Amino acid sequence: MKIMVRKTPKGTEVYVPKKDLEEMVVETEKPGLWGGWARLSNGWMLEMPAFPEPPKMPITVDARRLADAE
């Protein structure tokens, strides 16, 4: 799914346009955001694309939803 990632004063935020969903990134698999999973504040886990160097934000990327927290 296409998502937009941006930095805010509170931290990193993900916006999912098709769901009209804005959630904060609360945990990541790797230091930084890219190349592993990221857990959002609503429990979603997204597989984030890898980049050789961190991209400038805001950025729109393809991410894959892995699981929900119950």
N, C-alpha and C positions, 0 to 999 in steps of 0.2 A: 504494500500500500504506500501511497505517497504521503510523506509527512514533512512538516516544516519544523526545523530545530532552530531555536534562538536563545541567546543569553538574556537574562533579565536580572534585575538587582537581587532577586530571591534565589537565582540559580538557573539551570538549564531547563527550558520549557519545550515541550513537544506539542504541536498542533496537528490534529488529524482532520482535514477539511471534510471528508465524506461523512464523518461522525459528528462534526462540529464539537470537537473535544479538545480541551487544553489541559494538559497535565504536566506536573513537574517531574523531572528525572530524580529519583530518590536513591538509586543504587546502580552501579555498573560492574560488569565482569572485569574489565581492564581499566587501568588508570586512563582517564580521559573517557570519551564517549564512543570512540570509533573502533570497529572490528570485533565486537563481542555483543553480549546482550545488555540491555538497559531496562531497568524496572521503573515503571511510572507510578505516580502516587495513587492511581486507581487500581493497581495490581497487575496491569498488563505488562508483559515482557516482550520487548521488540529486539529482533536481531538487527544490529546496526551495520551498515556497510563499512569496509575498511578503506582508509585513505593513507597514502604514504606520509603525508603531513596533514595536521588538522586543518580543515577548510575554514574559510571566513564565514561568519554567521551574520545574518540568518541564511539558512540553506535549505533547499527542498531535496529530499533523498527518497529512495525506495527502501523501506524496511519491512521485515516480515514479523508478524505477530506470532509469538511462541506459545504463551499460556496466560491464564488468569489466576490470580490468587482468590481463594474462596473465603 
